[in-house]
Amino acid sequence: MRRARIIDYVSRMRHTVRLQAVIVGYSELENIDPDLGRAWGTFRPGLGYELVQPVFRLFAQAIPRDGSAKNAEMLERYYSARDALHLQLEDPNGRVIKTSTIHIADYTVEEGSDALVLDILISEDAYWRQRAGLA
């Protein structure tokens, strides 16, 4: 029973995405696939989200959810712009978690203000041990 509570607590940790010292937003990363090193969940924008939103809107325009053809040129622009941001993920204690990709799926124009998902590839074994309650 104690282990279940630890996992529940760890899985509900509020993660922060930062652009340097600016808070972009938060997520509890409620979904995980440790085998892929992937965590994702509802994204709640912070005051700094407006600084990066145009980059993530590029992705939504390049990969529309309405079945339209994807735009490869726009997608390449998105990847370059996203990587240039050098976003960081932090745990609730402010510790930076090593990631290989931080993506925010922003379909707010098409689907409404709740259509924001944070999707991250996490390349840190210690993080996954903590998520499993083994830390």
Residue pairs with C-beta under 8 A, 6 or more apart in sequence:
3 133
6 133
7 131
7 132
7 133
10 130
10 131
10 133
11 28
11 29
11 30
11 32
11 131
12 28
12 30
13 28
13 29
13 91
13 92
14 26
14 27
14 28
14 92
15 26
15 27
15 28
15 29
15 89
15 90
15 91
15 92
15 97
15 118
16 23
16 25
16 26
16 46
16 89
16 90
16 94
17 23
17 24
17 25
17 26
17 27
17 43
17 46
17 87
17 88
17 89
17 90
17 102
17 104
17 118
18 24
18 48
18 87
18 88
18 89
18 90
19 48
19 51
19 52
19 85
19 86
19 87
20 86
22 46
22 47
22 48
22 51
23 46
23 47
23 48
24 45
24 46
24 48
24 49
24 51
24 52
24 87
24 104
25 43
25 44
25 45
25 46
25 48
25 49
25 104
25 116
25 118
26 43
26 44
26 46
27 40
27 41
27 42
27 43
27 44
27 118
28 41
28 42
29 39
29 40
29 41
29 118
29 120
30 41
30 42
31 39
31 40
31 41
32 38
32 39
32 40
32 131
33 39
34 128
34 131
34 132
36 121
37 100
37 121
37 122
37 123
37 128
38 119
38 120
38 121
38 122
39 119
39 120
39 122
39 131
40 117
40 118
40 119
40 120
41 117
41 118
42 114
42 116
42 117
42 118
43 104
43 116
43 117
43 118
44 116
45 53
45 116
52 85
52 87
52 104
53 106
55 78
55 81
55 82
55 85
56 78
56 82
56 103
56 104
56 105
56 106
57 106
57 109
58 74
58 75
58 77
58 78
58 81
59 75
59 78
59 82
59 103
59 105
59 106
60 105
60 106
60 107
60 109
60 110
61 71
61 74
62 70
62 71
62 72
62 74
62 75
62 77
62 78
63 70
63 75
64 70
64 110
65 107
65 110
65 111
66 110
82 102
82 103
87 102
88 96
88 99
88 102
89 96
89 97
89 99
89 102
89 120
89 122
90 96
90 97
91 97
91 127
97 122
97 124
97 127
98 122
98 123
98 124
98 127
99 120
99 121
99 122
99 123
99 124
100 121
100 122
100 123
101 119
101 120
101 121
102 118
102 120
103 118
103 119
103 120
104 116
104 117
104 118
104 119
105 115
105 116
105 117
105 119
106 115
106 116
107 115
107 116
108 114
108 115
108 116
122 128
126 135
129 135
